[in-house]
Amino acid sequence: MTTQQPEPPEIIDVREAHRFDEPRLEAYLSEHIAGFQGPMTVRQFDRGMSNPTFIIVAGGKEYVVRKKPPGELLKSAHAVDREYRVMKALWESDVPVPEMFHMCEDTSVVGTEFFVMERLEGRVFTDHSTAGRDATERRAMYREVMRVVASLHAVDYEAVGLGDFGRPGTYVQRQYKRWTKQYVASQTEEIASFNKLMEWLPSQMPAAAETTIVHGDPGLHNMMFAPDGPRIVGLLDWEISTLGNPLSDVAYFASRFYSAEPEHAVTVGRNGVPTPPELVADYEEFSGRTVTDFPFYVVFNMYRTAAIVQGVYYRGVQGNAASSLAINSAGTARRVSDTAWEFVQNGLPD
């Protein structure tokens, strides 16, 4: 929790589809969180496409509540319990995460499971080309991203109680099965390139590799930077974290640099924005690892991204997405799949 901060533009009134019994939540939090004192106000963050996220102000302090969305959900999606568990386990590590206050599995309180965490103060960027104040800070921010990702991969998952957080050595196979299944469940059109990737990927999977905690979605949009510098104060949105191959996280971040989406297009190698090879070199420096099979993991992560955004669009059509932007993602899965298949045929661009 923090003392009350100025309200940024992405905080909105609670959407009608996400409303819940606020007096009941206030009574529940007063009973389960030390120092929580009403009356409280509730507003909603208009970012993030999956789990609705709210800011609670009570007694001059701020809390963040993150819950599953209402309605029919894809199996294994919206795992707020996993988010809470992994961030709580990492609280005393070198990985910057908000403090966890409470996990509620009683769906009678707000209609779904939810957890309460600290609200961090900082800056979140979505445009890779204009993040930071200038080119010098921007380059430092990208190095900081790789440092934090490397620090996550250095955590002894057994020692922090996450030994059962996934099955070691089967990450790519598990992820392929999961996202293929969820894509099929949320399909709204036939995408030829996705079908080709679906057939191509199983025969190209690298041999079992090192296992670490992986974030799964370590994009710039899920990293909060300090108000006054390139330091990351919070790595957020752990919904698809698991045990897996650390190189997948690196390739996922770099895959945005090859994006087919105009709003994510990055002018690399200029104005403080590194090239993907420079990102890889930064990660190798901080982690001590050698990055192998990089092109495969870029394509694999684009396949996974296509499946994820298809699910986001499907939830938008169903009316239970967490962000107003979800319905605008029509066609994204096709464009990402087309780009990934082009890379299979022609290799990654220089």
C-alpha atoms as one frame of an Amber mdcrd trajectory, in Angstrom:
protein
   0.000   0.000   0.000   1.042   3.605  -0.466  -0.207   6.993   0.532  -2.575
   8.443  -2.042  -1.022   9.459  -5.379  -2.318  11.674  -8.216  -4.678   9.676
 -10.421  -3.257   8.832 -13.886  -5.511   8.925 -16.964  -5.687   5.133 -17.259
  -7.734   4.946 -14.038 -11.450   4.973 -14.800 -14.794   4.365 -13.141 -15.495
   0.679 -12.562 -16.993  -0.844 -15.697 -20.557  -2.056 -15.440 -19.514  -5.626
 -16.296 -16.946  -5.617 -13.466 -19.014  -4.111 -10.661 -19.260  -5.954  -7.360
 -20.613  -5.472  -3.834 -18.250  -2.747  -2.594 -19.593  -2.607   1.004 -19.046
  -6.360   1.310 -15.478  -6.039   0.044 -14.818  -3.174   2.461 -16.051  -5.250
   5.390 -13.942  -8.208   4.244 -10.741  -6.185   3.866 -11.271  -4.505   7.234
 -11.319  -7.969   8.780  -8.426  -9.527   6.857  -5.849  -6.757   6.238  -4.105
  -5.158   9.198  -4.566  -1.397   9.266  -7.247  -1.308   6.584  -9.832   1.286
   7.537 -12.858   2.475   5.568 -14.611   4.196   4.063 -13.086   3.171   0.759
 -13.383   4.232  -2.862 -12.937   1.915  -5.847 -11.660   2.779  -9.335 -10.443
   0.547 -12.159  -7.228   0.407 -14.185  -7.978   0.585 -17.911  -4.977  -1.453
 -18.929  -4.184  -5.123 -18.943  -6.293  -7.398 -21.086  -6.920 -10.313 -18.745
  -7.668  -9.883 -15.048  -9.645  -6.781 -13.959  -7.510  -4.653 -11.652  -8.755
  -1.993  -9.251  -7.309   0.677  -7.013  -8.766   0.901  -3.522  -8.293   4.075
  -1.478  -9.056   3.752   2.228  -7.799   5.723   5.198  -5.463   7.745   2.969
  -3.736   4.551   1.775  -3.867   2.807  -1.594  -4.191  -0.891  -2.372  -4.493
  -2.806  -5.629  -7.107  -5.549  -6.031  -6.747  -8.003  -8.903  -9.493 -10.525
  -9.629 -10.663 -13.013 -12.178 -13.137 -11.588 -14.697 -16.787 -12.590 -14.550
 -18.436 -14.936 -17.001 -17.351 -18.126 -18.728 -13.552 -18.429 -18.743 -11.056
 -20.508 -20.673  -9.690 -23.330 -18.549  -6.384 -22.502 -16.776  -6.626 -18.812
 -17.726  -6.823 -15.912 -15.246  -4.793 -17.704 -12.573  -4.801 -14.994  -9.898
  -3.858 -17.581  -7.287  -0.624 -18.326  -9.165   0.123 -14.616  -9.492  -0.259
 -14.144  -5.761   1.784 -17.216  -4.919   4.790 -16.415  -7.098   5.001 -12.745
  -6.084   4.700 -13.642  -2.415   7.486 -16.212  -2.850   9.721 -13.631  -4.567
   9.112 -10.822  -2.061  12.461 -11.291  -0.281  14.444 -12.052  -3.458  16.276
  -9.644  -5.770  13.262  -9.595  -8.100  11.259  -6.363  -7.634   7.621  -7.216
  -6.895   4.868  -5.482  -4.915   4.105  -6.713  -1.424   1.236  -9.202  -1.218
  -1.369  -8.582   1.493  -4.107 -11.174   1.066  -5.469 -13.907  -1.219  -9.218
 -14.565  -1.143 -10.609 -17.781  -2.610 -14.138 -17.095  -1.326 -16.041 -16.199
  -4.488 -18.986 -14.822  -2.508 -17.078 -11.611  -1.667 -16.691 -10.077  -5.156
 -17.931 -12.915  -7.352 -14.522 -14.423  -8.161 -11.189 -15.130  -6.495  -9.019
 -12.053  -5.929  -5.895 -10.838  -4.177  -4.758  -7.579  -2.633  -1.297  -6.105
  -3.067   0.722  -2.954  -2.619   0.331  -0.113  -5.091   3.729   0.868  -6.433
   4.740   4.342  -7.518   6.471   4.646 -10.858   6.259   4.793 -14.638   4.912
   2.182 -17.058   5.688   2.434 -20.775   4.074   0.708 -23.729   6.028   2.336
 -26.578   9.483   0.771 -26.828  10.806   3.598 -28.988   9.900   6.479 -26.663
  10.275   4.936 -23.202  12.267   7.085 -20.791  13.257  10.722 -20.915  16.039
  10.489 -23.486  18.259   8.059 -25.372  20.698   7.630 -22.472  17.980   6.690
 -20.003  16.268   4.517 -22.605  19.368   2.394 -23.149  19.852   2.091 -19.388
  16.228   0.980 -19.043  16.685  -1.835 -21.534  19.775  -3.044 -19.697  17.753
  -2.918 -16.490  15.082  -5.098 -18.096  17.638  -7.771 -18.892  19.168  -7.450
 -15.412  15.791  -8.021 -13.743  14.919 -10.926 -16.041  18.310 -12.477 -15.259
  17.725 -11.965 -11.523  14.433 -13.851 -11.807  16.141 -16.734 -13.555  18.766
 -16.839 -10.795  16.193 -17.535  -8.051  16.360 -21.028  -6.543  12.743 -22.025
  -7.102  12.978 -24.928  -4.674  14.314 -22.677  -1.915  11.434 -20.188  -2.254
   8.778 -22.894  -2.175   8.000 -23.090  -5.897   9.295 -26.563  -6.616   5.833
 -27.657  -7.754   5.109 -24.517  -9.804   5.606 -26.422 -13.070   7.167 -29.595
 -14.467  10.914 -29.148 -15.073  12.182 -29.917 -18.557   8.850 -29.884 -20.400
   8.215 -26.147 -20.761   7.994 -25.803 -24.539   5.830 -28.894 -24.889   3.491
 -27.732 -22.104   3.225 -24.225 -23.499   2.581 -25.495 -27.012  -0.210 -27.763
 -25.776  -1.746 -25.077 -23.563  -1.831 -22.240 -26.064  -2.860 -24.425 -28.987
  -5.806 -25.663 -26.946  -6.769 -22.159 -25.849  -6.464 -20.825 -29.388  -8.821
 -23.505 -30.665 -11.259 -22.730 -27.825 -11.292 -19.013 -28.696 -11.005 -19.225
 -32.482 -13.172 -16.781 -34.436 -11.687 -17.274 -37.921  -9.405 -19.624 -39.812
  -5.760 -18.444 -39.826  -3.673 -20.442 -42.294  -0.303 -19.271 -40.954  -1.238
 -20.256 -37.397  -2.211 -23.716 -38.613   1.149 -24.033 -40.384   2.984 -23.019
 -37.210   0.906 -25.526 -35.274   2.237 -28.276 -37.539   5.819 -26.974 -37.739
   6.634 -26.294 -34.084   6.493 -29.844 -32.617   9.247 -31.074 -34.935  11.539
 -28.131 -34.119  11.452 -28.082 -30.319  14.915 -27.930 -28.720  16.031 -30.616
 -26.326  15.115 -30.172 -22.675  17.065 -27.279 -21.194  17.739 -25.626 -17.867
  14.687 -24.929 -15.718  14.069 -21.676 -13.839  11.106 -19.563 -12.833   9.887
 -17.840 -15.991   7.588 -14.836 -16.045   5.990 -15.676 -19.379   5.030 -12.099
 -20.286   8.037  -9.902 -19.423   7.088  -7.071 -21.767   7.830  -3.422 -21.160
   4.132  -2.948 -20.327   4.544  -5.222 -17.295   7.519  -3.373 -15.821   7.231
  -0.330 -13.582  10.224   1.987 -13.529  11.138   4.375 -10.744   9.741   7.905
 -11.156  13.224   9.364 -11.467  15.466   6.834 -13.181  15.901   3.554 -15.075
  15.530   1.258 -12.041  12.638  -1.224 -12.196  10.567  -1.121  -8.998   8.029
  -3.751 -10.010   7.744  -6.695 -12.391   3.983  -7.168 -12.748   1.315  -9.475
 -14.226   2.506 -12.982 -13.342  -0.586 -14.792 -14.570   1.259 -17.161 -16.933
   4.436 -17.592 -14.889   5.663 -21.140 -14.376   8.846 -23.218 -14.327  10.447
 -23.278 -17.747  13.301 -22.448 -20.077  14.733 -19.015 -19.185  15.657 -18.279
 -22.795  11.966 -18.107 -23.645  11.576 -14.961 -21.512  14.475 -13.309 -23.339
  13.076 -14.188 -26.757   9.615 -13.036 -25.711  10.882  -9.558 -24.875  12.931
  -9.403 -28.076  10.016 -10.646 -30.183   8.306  -7.269 -29.691  11.173  -5.800
 -31.736   9.990  -7.910 -34.669   6.325  -7.035 -34.114   3.814  -6.968 -36.938
   1.717  -4.437 -35.052   2.328  -0.753 -35.926   1.777   0.370 -32.333   4.508
  -2.017 -31.168   6.942  -1.363 -33.999  10.376  -0.479 -32.685  13.107   1.463
 -34.447  16.028  -0.616 -33.239  19.635   0.409 -32.976  18.883   4.124 -32.703
  17.915   6.689 -30.094  18.846   4.422 -27.203  16.880   1.398 -28.435  19.122
  -1.691 -28.634  19.050  -4.312 -31.349  17.881  -7.823 -30.399  21.500  -9.091
 -30.453  22.427  -6.296 -28.027  19.561  -7.335 -25.743  20.792 -10.917 -25.866
  24.330  -9.762 -25.049  23.025  -7.796 -22.054  21.185 -10.868 -20.781  24.239
 -13.073 -21.265  26.315 -10.536 -19.314  23.899 -10.416 -16.369  22.989 -14.105
 -16.291  26.203 -15.843 -17.275  24.220 -17.979 -19.731  24.702 -18.452 -23.455
  21.526 -17.882 -25.450  20.905 -20.690 -27.949  18.023 -21.518 -30.306  17.054
 -17.842 -30.306  15.174 -17.850 -33.675  13.057 -20.804 -32.550  12.084 -19.095
 -29.315  11.174 -15.872 -31.126   8.833 -17.768 -33.461   7.493 -19.859 -30.595
   6.705 -16.762 -28.549   4.966 -15.140 -31.502   2.829 -18.284 -31.813   2.018
 -18.039 -28.124   1.304 -14.307 -28.453  -1.096 -14.960 -31.325  -2.986 -17.467
 -29.180  -3.083 -15.060 -26.235  -4.368 -12.082 -28.217  -6.949 -14.305 -29.875
  -8.202 -15.159 -26.389  -8.217 -11.463 -25.487 -10.284 -10.642 -28.559 -12.650
 -13.526 -27.845 -13.217 -12.240 -24.294 -13.843  -8.783 -25.744 -16.501 -10.207
 -28.042 -18.021 -12.023 -25.061 -18.010  -8.786 -23.050 -15.834  -9.899 -20.111
 -12.401  -8.521 -21.063 -10.477  -6.479 -18.483  -9.652  -3.626 -20.872 -11.641
  -1.565 -23.340  -8.828  -2.202 -25.824  -9.605  -5.925 -26.094 -12.254  -5.559
 -28.767  -9.760  -3.558 -30.856  -7.432  -6.553 -31.157  -9.342  -8.069 -34.080
  -6.894  -9.259 -36.717  -3.866  -9.144 -34.422  -3.543 -12.928 -34.144  -3.508
 -13.203 -37.940  -0.842 -10.522 -38.389   1.415 -11.985 -35.691   1.002 -15.503
 -37.096   1.747 -14.315 -40.626   4.944 -12.618 -39.443   6.067 -15.673 -37.472
   5.540 -17.954 -40.463   7.505 -15.548 -42.645  10.391 -15.859 -40.165  10.190
 -19.657 -40.405  10.560 -19.425 -44.161  13.094 -16.604 -44.437  14.789 -16.286
 -41.036  14.794 -13.356 -38.637  15.507  -9.941 -40.176  18.971  -8.497 -39.616
